[in-house]
Amino acid sequence: MIKNICCIGAGYVGGPTMAVIALKNPNIKVSVVDINAERIAAWNTNELPVYEPGLLEVVKQARGRNLFFSTEIEGSIREADMIFISVNTPTKTFGVGKGRAADLRFVELCARQIASVATTNKIVVEKSTLPVRTAQAIKTILSETGNHAKFQVLSNPEFLAEGTAVDDLMNPDRVLIGGDQTPEGLKAIEELTAVYASWVPRERIIQTRLWSSELTKLTANAFLAQRISSINSISALCEVTGADVDEVAFAIGADTRIGAKFLKSSVGFGGSCFQKDILNLVYLCEFFGLPDVAKYWEQVILLNDYQKRRFAMNIIQTLFNTVSGKKIAMLGWAFKKDTNDTRESAAIYVSDHLLNDMANIWVYDPKVPEKSIYADIDYLETRSSEKNKELLTVTHDPYEACKNAHAIAVVTEWDEFRSYDWQKIYDNMMKPAFIFDGRNLLDHKKLMEIGFKVKAIGKSY
Ligand SMILES: NC(=O)c1ccc[n+]([C@@H]2O[C@H](COP(=O)([O-])OP(=O)(O)OC[C@H]3O[C@@H](n4cnc5c(N)ncnc54)[C@H](O)[C@@H]3O)[C@@H](O)[C@H]2O)c1
C-alpha cells in the first residue's frame, strides 16, 4: 500500500491534484516539490499561486497534516514509494520539431534525478501530458541507476479543466491509469487505483495499456478543441447569412449523439493545453508517416488562429478601417473565466493585431496581475517593451478602462461583466459606441436599446 507520495511540479496540475489526493487519503504523506522557490513559498501561504474556486479550502484542510510543499526535491524522491511527474511540457521553440513537438527536457530531467537519487523500488507516474511512447524513454533512463532499485512507469493523465479544477478532481468523469500488462505493471496499476478509489467510484477508474493512456489525453484535447473550431467555423458563416450561432449550437446540441457541451462559439480557444497538445499530435502523425492525419488535426489550430485574427480585423474594419490612436477597452485577459492563467489567451493575439494598428488598449481583468499582461505581450516580440507600455495600459477599474473608449472588446467570459452599469459606461464612451462581444456573454438586446452598436461572434446585427 502506498504510504508516501512525491509530486514533482507544483503548477496548475500538481498543486490542485495533490491537494485533493492528500485531502482524501489522510494516511498518505503527500509532498509537492518544485524548483521554483517563489511558487512553493506561495503554496505555503493563503495567497496560492494558482487561483481556483474552492482550492484554498482544500489546501487549508490538508496542509501541514499530510500535505507539504517544499523545494526538497531529492529528499522527497528518496522517501516516496510513488512519484508523480507533473512538470510543464511546452511546445519546442527550437531545433528538431520546433513549433510542434513537446519539449520533454523537464520530464527527462525528473527521470534522471529520480534515477540518481532513488535507492528503493518506486512507481513513477506520468501526470504531465506527454507524446505517446514517452514512458519508453523514462523507463530507459530509470533502468540505468546502477543501484538495483526497480521502477514501474504508469501513465495517469489529468483531465481537469482550469476554473473548475477542484470540482473536476472531486468528481471526475473518469480517472485513466495505463501501465504495462505484466504482473508488476498490473500491481502498480492497482496501487494507484487504490489511491483514487478513496473517493472515485471504481467503475470510473479506467485501466489501460500504457500507450493507450498516453494517446488518450492528446486525443481527448484534440476532440474538445475540434468542437470549438467546428462551431467557430460556422460562426463565420452565420455572420454573413443571418443565421445565429447560439441558435444553431443549441439546436444541434439537442441531438444526444452530438451533445450540448463545448459548442460555445467564441473569439477562439486558449489555455496551455489545446494548442500544444494538438501540435504534438500533428508532430507525432508526421513522425510516424501519416501526413493526411496530421493535416486533419492541424486544421483545428489554423481555424482557431483565423478566428482570433477575424475578431481583431472586424474591430479595425468596423472602426472605419483604423484603430490608430483610438482607445479600445479590453475586458478580460485570462484565457477563460475563473482562472488567472493567461497562457495562449485569445486576448494576447487580438491585442497584438490591434497594437500593430497603433490602438491604445486599456485592459481590465479581475484576476490577472499587470505584470503577467505585459509579460504576455512582450513575449511575442512584435514591438519593444517600451512601445507596449506606451500603447497598452492596465487598470483595476473597468469603468476607467471604458471611459472615452471608441470600442469595448469582451474576450473573457467573466460573470461580473454582465452586472456592470452599461448605461453609465455608454454615457462615458465616444460615439458611436461599439461593443465587440467575443464570448456572446452580454445581453445584446439591452445593450442595443441603450444605444451601443453590438458586433458579436456568429451574429449579424
Ligand atoms: N493546466 C492544465 O489545465 C492542464 C490540464 C491537464 C494536463 N496538463 C498537463 O500537466 C502538465 C503540467 O501543467 P501545469 O499547467 O501544471 O504546468 P505549470 O507550468 O503550471 O507547472 C509546472 C511546474 O513544474 C516545475 N518544474 C519544471 N521542471 C522541474 C523540475 N525538474 N523539478 C521540479 N519542478 C520542476 C515548474 O517550476 C512549474 O512550477 C503539462 O504537461 C500539461 O500539459 C495541464
The ligand as an SDF file (V2000), in Angstrom:
LIG
                    3D

 44 48  0  0  0  0  0  0  0  0999 V2000
   -3.0100   23.3410  -16.8640 N   0  0  0  0  0  0  0  0  0  0  0  0
   -3.9380   22.4600  -17.1920 C   0  0  0  0  0  0  0  0  0  0  0  0
   -5.1230   22.7590  -17.2370 O   0  0  0  0  0  0  0  0  0  0  0  0
   -3.5600   21.0390  -17.5110 C   0  0  0  0  0  0  0  0  0  0  0  0
   -4.5740   20.0670  -17.5540 C   0  0  0  0  0  0  0  0  0  0  0  0
   -4.2100   18.7540  -17.8180 C   0  0  0  0  0  0  0  0  0  0  0  0
   -2.8750   18.4300  -18.0420 C   0  0  0  0  0  0  0  0  0  0  0  0
   -1.9100   19.3980  -18.0110 N   0  0  0  0  0  0  0  0  0  0  0  0
   -0.5180   18.9900  -18.2140 C   0  0  0  0  0  0  0  0  0  0  0  0
    0.1190   18.9040  -16.9480 O   0  0  0  0  0  0  0  0  0  0  0  0
    1.4950   19.3000  -17.0500 C   0  0  0  0  0  0  0  0  0  0  0  0
    1.7900   20.4220  -16.0830 C   0  0  0  0  0  0  0  0  0  0  0  0
    0.9840   21.5320  -16.4340 O   0  0  0  0  0  0  0  0  0  0  0  0
    0.8190   22.7820  -15.4730 P   0  0  0  0  0  0  0  0  0  0  0  0
   -0.2430   23.6380  -16.0880 O   0  0  0  0  0  0  0  0  0  0  0  0
    0.6570   22.3150  -14.0810 O   0  0  0  0  0  0  0  0  0  0  0  0
    2.2680   23.4710  -15.6620 O   0  0  0  0  0  0  0  0  0  0  0  0
    2.9110   24.6170  -14.7620 P   0  0  0  0  0  0  0  0  0  0  0  0
    3.8770   25.3150  -15.6380 O   0  0  0  0  0  0  0  0  0  0  0  0
    1.8280   25.3980  -14.0710 O   0  0  0  0  0  0  0  0  0  0  0  0
    3.7150   23.8170  -13.6200 O   0  0  0  0  0  0  0  0  0  0  0  0
    4.8150   23.0450  -13.8560 C   0  0  0  0  0  0  0  0  0  0  0  0
    5.7890   23.2000  -12.6740 C   0  0  0  0  0  0  0  0  0  0  0  0
    6.8580   22.2660  -12.8260 O   0  0  0  0  0  0  0  0  0  0  0  0
    8.0240   22.8530  -12.2750 C   0  0  0  0  0  0  0  0  0  0  0  0
    9.2110   22.1530  -12.7670 N   0  0  0  0  0  0  0  0  0  0  0  0
    9.6890   22.0930  -14.0380 C   0  0  0  0  0  0  0  0  0  0  0  0
   10.7820   21.3250  -14.0880 N   0  0  0  0  0  0  0  0  0  0  0  0
   11.0250   20.8730  -12.8300 C   0  0  0  0  0  0  0  0  0  0  0  0
   11.9890   20.0300  -12.2450 C   0  0  0  0  0  0  0  0  0  0  0  0
   12.9430   19.4720  -12.9900 N   0  0  0  0  0  0  0  0  0  0  0  0
   11.9300   19.7970  -10.9280 N   0  0  0  0  0  0  0  0  0  0  0  0
   10.9630   20.3500  -10.1820 C   0  0  0  0  0  0  0  0  0  0  0  0
    9.9960   21.1450  -10.6690 N   0  0  0  0  0  0  0  0  0  0  0  0
   10.0190   21.4120  -11.9870 C   0  0  0  0  0  0  0  0  0  0  0  0
    7.9400   24.2970  -12.7240 C   0  0  0  0  0  0  0  0  0  0  0  0
    8.7520   25.1280  -11.9090 O   0  0  0  0  0  0  0  0  0  0  0  0
    6.4270   24.5820  -12.5590 C   0  0  0  0  0  0  0  0  0  0  0  0
    6.1220   25.1460  -11.3080 O   0  0  0  0  0  0  0  0  0  0  0  0
    1.7080   19.6570  -18.5230 C   0  0  0  0  0  0  0  0  0  0  0  0
    2.2170   18.5380  -19.1930 O   0  0  0  0  0  0  0  0  0  0  0  0
    0.3150   19.9670  -19.0120 C   0  0  0  0  0  0  0  0  0  0  0  0
    0.1690   19.7210  -20.3900 O   0  0  0  0  0  0  0  0  0  0  0  0
   -2.2350   20.6920  -17.7200 C   0  0  0  0  0  0  0  0  0  0  0  0
  1  2  1  0
  2  3  2  0
  2  4  1  0
  4  5  1  0
  4 44  2  0
  5  6  2  0
  6  7  1  0
  7  8  2  0
  8  9  1  0
  8 44  1  0
  9 10  1  0
  9 42  1  0
 10 11  1  0
 11 12  1  0
 11 40  1  0
 12 13  1  0
 13 14  1  0
 14 15  2  0
 14 16  1  0
 14 17  1  0
 17 18  1  0
 18 19  2  0
 18 20  1  0
 18 21  1  0
 21 22  1  0
 22 23  1  0
 23 24  1  0
 23 38  1  0
 24 25  1  0
 25 26  1  0
 25 36  1  0
 26 27  1  0
 26 35  1  0
 27 28  2  0
 28 29  1  0
 29 30  1  0
 29 35  2  0
 30 31  1  0
 30 32  2  0
 32 33  1  0
 33 34  2  0
 34 35  1  0
 36 37  1  0
 36 38  1  0
 38 39  1  0
 40 41  1  0
 40 42  1  0
 42 43  1  0
M  CHG  2   8   1  16  -1
M  END
$$$$
